[in-house]
Structures are given as structure tokens and as C-alpha cells.
Amino acid sequence: MASFLFTGGSFLDPRQDELRDGIELLIEDNIIKEVSDRPITSATAQRIAIGNRTLMPGLIDAHIHIVLSEVKLQLLSDVPLTLLAAKGAVQMRAMLERGFTTLRDTGGADWGMKAAVEQGHFVGPRLFIAGQPLSQTGGHGDHRLRTQSGASFCACCNGLSWVGRVADGVPEVIKATRDELRKGADHIKIMVSGGVASQADPLESLQYRMDEIEAAVDEATRWGSYVCAHAYSAKAIERVVRGGVRTIEHGNLVDTPTARLMAERGAYLVPTLVAYDALKRRGPDYGLSSYSLAKNELVLAAGLRSLEICRAAGVKIGFGSDLLGQLQTDHCTEFTLRAEAMSPQEIIRSATLVNAEIVRHEGRLGELIPGAFADLLVVDGDPYRDLGVFRSDGARLAAIMANGTFIRNHL
């Protein structure tokens, strides 16, 4: 049984606004055994002195797509699933090297990718998956060309099939929800408004009827799961919150009354500001259409304001990125973009404590306390005073441990 004792340096508890000194932390196997402000005694633990660095919990991204390997999603129609999985493995390893020890995939990754990590075939973060998101015909998850009719894509050999599945009407939504849960989904994703990447739906469109939304929520709830919803406009958000959806993805066009409703119902917001920033700067280089770029301008302009509105209303704000394919190298820019509307402490809490609640692993993820998984980072610097420590693809992370195993150890 591997055992490690971390000593020295500073300790980041995301529940506190300042770092603490003189904290020691003992890990046995993959679990945190003891955290103390007094010396810890262990006859078997390997002693690790972190010097003048900071010990903190591993980061959590609650909106990621590990297998959507192209900015222009239609290109995935010529990518076989084997190549898609291989690219996903590379992306997962890169995210882990940036300090993200847990990911909530909100569309694309299946049980096979999750099992590959758990069984040690791929090196990657802990995964929570949605499987294929549900979309109405013509909705944000329906990527057929206007010249296509009939079934969408061959699910056994076409990468675009992982982007979404079309389900219309209550019986189809019920069946699709049950099927994704059967296949191992940890949560269900539904598309309830237009989006930037889709080519046929207006951004302000309201997708899925209330009975369809409620059917997905009822099925997921009875399974012990929950529903997250892609939604931009205030009306789209209001509809799904009233229908029982637990997390709102993006939410850029939220207004104050809707934010108050979210807070009242306990719904979370998972903003993804870096996605729009990266699409504006780099999307044209990878074939993003003028239609998508125009929609991107609308949500980009409203992004920071949505944080301010939800923060003032008392909505819990998670941390997401939503970067497609080649744009994933911008991953940690989300930290610095948010700094215009949130404090460093709030931003780090969103990527630790709040996201741990979102994936329903409070006390096990997002903080370094006895009984939690041994997911941790040793950072060169103070993240509360310099969010830039997370930039440069993890270059300032001296050590990364995931589930009790060192992924990197430069100490």
C-alpha cells in the first residue's frame, strides 16, 4: 500500500480565503488519511517536502468534451470511433497534466472511455459522463446537413454520432434517457436552446417541450441521476429550471429574475467563457462558419455579465471550459477570464468545491480532508494571488497526484 506524507510549504483549503502554513497531510493508498497542523508520525510513508510551494486539491472541469476532436464538428463524420478514442486519450492526458484530476464530460465520452481510465489502459482524470446528449430534430445536437433526411449517423463507425442523438416526443425522450443510463451515463444532457456550433438552429430558439423536459428529468431522477441542460436565453433557462433540471450549461443570456429562480430551486450555473474567447480568436483557422461566428459574438459579449447576475442572486457557479478539438490548449485561460467578475478564491472554489457538488462527490473530491480521494497538486506560487500559475499547460505544477498515483513529481 503506497503511503505519502507531505510536509512544509503552504496549504490551500478552498473553504478559506488565505493559505495556511504548517499543515501536514498523510495519504495511504489512494485516500487522505490525516490532515494536521501538528507533525504526523508514520513509519511507512514516503516523506515529501514541498518547500515554498502550495499544496492544493486537484481541479475539476464540469463541462468538457474529450472526444470532440474538431472545431468544425461536421469533420467528425469522417473519423472512425477507434481514432476518436485515441485522440480522446491524448486530450485526457493533457488535461491531467494541466492539473484537472476530474472531468465531467457533457457529451461524447462513453462508458468505454471511462472504463479505459479506471482499468489503467488510458492515463487520464476521473470521468463522469453524459454519453450522447439528447436533441430534438433540428436542435443543437442534430448535425445533419439540410440536404439529409432520415436517420442521422451510423453509430458504429462515425465520430459525429457521439455528438448527440435525436429524440422527439415523450416516448422517444424516455427511451433515449433510459438507454443512455443503461449504457453507463452518470448524468443526462439535453439541448434546450440553439447553440454556437450547430448550423441550423437560431440561438434564441426554445427546444424541447415542457413535457419532454420533465420526462427526461423524471427518468434520470428515478435512476438516481440528474439532467444538465445546454441553454443560453433566460426563457430557455427558466423553462428547464421549472422542469427540474439541475445544472445549466453556459447560461450567457440569463437575466436577474431567472437567476433568482435558479438560486431558489438550487440549480447550478456552469459557465464556459473560454470557449467563446477561443472561438473568436482561433475558430476561423479551423473552419468555423460565419453563422457560428455571428452567434458566438452574441454570447461572448454577455458572458461576464451572466457571472455577475448569478453571483448577485446567490447561484452556485461551477467551472467549465467546453473547448473543442484544437482549441483545448486554451483550457486554463478560463481562470484569468473569470477574474474580471470573480475573486481568485471564488474561481478556485468553482473548480473544486462547487464542481465536487455538481458531480455529487462532496467530501471525496475538491478538498484535501480525511476520507477524500488523493487528488492533489503542488503549485509553484500562490494561486490566490496569481491565477497565472495554472497557465502554460501546467508548467508551474511541480507535482500532480490522481487517485493516489503520481502523474508528475518534480519535487
N, C-alpha and C positions, 0 to 999 in steps of 0.2 A: 504494500500500500504506500503510494507516494505521499510524502509529508513535507511541507514547506513552512518556514517561519520567516515572515517579512518584518524587518526592523528598520528604524531610522526614518528620515525624511518626513514628509507631510502626508496627512490622511484626508481625503475628500469624502465627506459624508454629505450626499446631496440634500439631506434634510437640514443641513446647517449652512449658513451664509459665509462662513470662514473656514479655512483649512485648520486642522488640528495637528499638533506635533506630539511626538512621544507615544504614538499608537503602534502596538504590535499586533500582528494578525497570523493565526495558525490555520493551515489548511491540511486536512487529512483526506486522502484520496481526492475526490472532486468536490468536497463540501468544506465550507468555512466552519472550523471547529470553535475558534475563540478569537475575540477582539478585545484588547485590553489596553488601558493607559499605564499598566504596570508590566514589568518583564514577564514573559510567558516562558515556562520551562517545558522543554520537550527533549526526550532522549533520542528520538529518531529523526526529527525534522531537519531538513537541509536549511541552514540559516542563510538568508538573503538580505544583505544590507542595501537599501535603495539610495543611500547617500542624500543629496539635497533635492531629490526628485519627489514627485507626488504619486501616491497610491490611490487609485480610484476604481469604481465599478466599470466593467465593460459597457460599451454603448449599445443601444438598441435602436434600430431603424424600423419604424412601424408602417412604412409604405415603400416597398421595394419590388422590383421585377427582375429576378435573377436570370430568367431565360429569354427576356425580350431584348434580343441582341442587336436590333436595328432601330435607328431613329425613325426611319420610314418603315412602318410595320408591315406594309404590303410585301416587302422583300422577304419576309419570313415564309412566304408561300413556296419559296424555292429552297428552304432549309430543312433537311430531314431531322427527325427528332434526336437521332444519335449525335449529330453535330450541335444541335441546340443544347443538349445536356452537357456536352464537352465545353461549350462556351460558358454555360452557366457555372460549371465547376471553377473555371478560371475567374469569373466575376466574384463568386463567393469567397475564394481565397483572397482576392484583392480587397474585398470589404472587411474581411477579418484582419488583414494587415493594416487597415485604417483604424482599427480599434472597435469595430462593430462585432460583438460576440453573439448577438442575437438579431435575427431578421424576421419581420412579418411580411411575407410575400403576399401581395394583394392581387395576384392574378398571373398564372402561368406555371409556377412550380407545382409539381405533383408529388404524390407520396414517394415515388421512386427517388427523387432528388433528396427528399428529407431522409429517407432510409439510407441512401448512399453516404450521407454525412454521419448519421448515427452509427453505421456499421464500419466507418473508417475508410471507405473507398474514395470519398472526396474529403478534402480538408476544407472545412467551412464553418460558419456560425451555426448556432442552434436555429432551427427553422420552424416557423408557424406558417401554414399555407392555406390559400383560398381555393386552390385548384383553378378551374375555369370560371371566370366571372360570368354572371347571368346578364343578358341583354335582351331587350325586346327587338323585334325586327326593325331594322333601320336605326337602332340605338347605338350608343357609344362602343359597344362590343361587337357590332355587326360590321365586319370589314370587307364585305363583298363589294365588288365594283357595281356600278349602276347597271351594267350590262349583264350581270349574273342573276340567275334565279335558281330556285330550288335550294337544296342543302348547301351549307356553307363550305366546309373544307373537310378533306379526308383526315380524320383524327389519328390515323395510324402512321401517317408518313409526312404530314405537313405542319411545319412550325407555327403557321398562323392559326391553326386550330386551338393552340394553347392560350391565345389572346382572349377568347370568350366563347360562350355558347349561347345560341338564341333560344329563348323560351317565351312563348306567348300564351297568355291566359292563365288562370289559376291552376288548372290541372297540369299544364306543362311546367309552370314555375315550381309547383310542389314536387313533381317528379325530378326536375333538374336539381333542386335543393337536396332532396334525399339522395340523389345519385352522387353529387359532389361530396356529401358527408360519408356516403358508403365508400368512396374512393380515398378517404382519409383527410378531407379538408378540416382544418381547425376552426375556420370561420367561413362564412359565405359572403361573397362580394356581389352587389347588384349595381347596375348602371342606371341612374335616375335623372340624368341631365346630359346635354351634349358635352363634348369634350374637345380638347385641342387636337389630338392625334387622329380622330375619326373624320372622315371626309364627306359624310352625307347628312350630318345632323347639326342643326343650329345650337349654339352654346346655350341659349335660353330655353331650349325645348324641355318639357316635363315628360320624363319617360317612366313607364310602368304606371298602371292604375293603382289606386289605393288597395284594392282587394288583392292585387298581385304582390304588392309590397308586404302587406300583412300576412299573406300566405307564406312567403319566404321567411319572415320573422318567426311565425308560429312554428314552422317546421324546424328551423335552427334552434329555437328556444327549447322545444321538446326534446331535442337531441342533446341538450346541454351546451349548445354552441351559441353563436350570435351572428348578426348581419352587420357588415360595413357597407357604406354606400358612396360611390363616386357622385358628387353633387357640387354644383357651383352656385346657382342662383339661390336667393333667400327663399323663394317659393319651393324650389326643389328640396331644400334642406328642411323647411318646415313640414312638408308632407311626410318625409321619411322619419323624422323625429316623432311625429304624432303616430306613425305606424310602428314604432318600437325599434327602429334601427339604432345601434349602439355607438358607432363611430362614423363621423362624417369625414370623408377624404377630400382634401383640397379646400372647399368652402370659401373660396375667394370673394364671392359676391354676397356674403352674409350681411344682414342688417341687424340693428340693435334688438328689435322685438324677437327676431328668430334666435339670436344668441341667448337672450334671456330664457326662451323656451328650451334651448339646449341645456342650459345650466339647471333649469327646473327639472328636466327629465333625466339628468345625469349623462347626457351624450357627450362624447369627446370630439374634439377637432384635431385632425391630423393634417396640418398644412404641409405643402411641398414647394416652397418658394424657389428653391434652386432649379427645379425643373424648368420653370418659365424663363429664368435668367439664362440658363444654358441653351434653351431652345432659341432664344432671341439672338444670342451671340454665335452659336455654332450649328443650329438646326439647318440653315440653308446649305451648309457644307455637306450634309448627309441626306439631301433630297427632300427636306420638309417643304410641303406645298405652301403657296401663298395664302390659301384658305386657312390652313393651320396657323400660319404665322400671324394672320389678322386676328384670329381668336386668341392666340397667345398674348397679343398686346393688351387685350381687354382684361385678362386675368392677372397678367403681370402687374399692371397698374394698380390693381386692387389688393394685392397680396398682403402687404404690410398693414394696410387698414383693417383687414379681416382679423389679424392678430390683435390689434388694438381694441377692436369691438368685442371680441370674445374674451379677452383678458379682463376688460372692464366689467363684463357681465358675469364673470366667475366661471367661465367654461374651462375645463381642464384641457390643456393644449399638449398634444403629443409631438413627436418628431418624425418626419418622413422626408423622402427625397424624390422618389418617382422618376429617376433618371433612366432613360432608355439607352441601350447599347453603348455606343462610343462616348456618350456624354457622362458615363458613370465616373470618369476621372474627376468630375467636379463635385463629387459626393460631399465632401466636408465644407464646401462653400456655404451650405445651409446654416452652419453655425454663425458665420460672420454676417450673412444677410439678415438673420433674425435680430442681430444686435441693435438694429435701428429701432426695434419696437419692444425688446425684452432685455432683461439683465442677463449677464453670463450665468448667474445662478439659476434663473428660470429656464434658460435654454438647456443647461445640463440636466436639470430636473426633468425636462420634457423627454430627453433622450435616455433617461434612466428610470426614475420613479414612476412617472406618468405612463411611459410605454410599458413598464412592467405590469401596471394595472390593466392596460389595454390588452395585453396578451394573457392576462389573468394569472400572473405568476408573482404577485406581491409577496415580498419576503424571501423569494427564491432568486429573483433577478433584480438588477437595478440598484442594489446597495450591498455593501460588504458587512453583513451581520451574521451571527451564528445561525447555521441552518441553510444559508444561501448557497447557490452554486458558486464554485470558484471560477468566476469570470471576472478578470481584473486587468487593469492597465497600470504601468508605471510610466509616468509622463515627465519629460524634461521641461519643467516650468510649472506655473500656477494657472490652471485653466480658468479660474475665477477672475484673473486679471489679464489673461491673454488667450482668447479663443483660437488664435492662430496656431496654438500647439497641435490642433487637430488637422491642420492643413498639410500640404506636401506629402499626401498619401501615407501618412503615419510615420514620417521620418523622425518625429520627435517622441515616438513611443519606444522607450528603452526595453520594455517587456510587455508581452501580450499573453495572457493565460485564458484559455477557454475550456470550461468543464474540467479544471484541474490539470490541464496539459499545457506546457509552454509552447506557444506558436512562435514566439520570438523571445530571446533572453540575451540582451546585451549588457546585463549587469555584471 
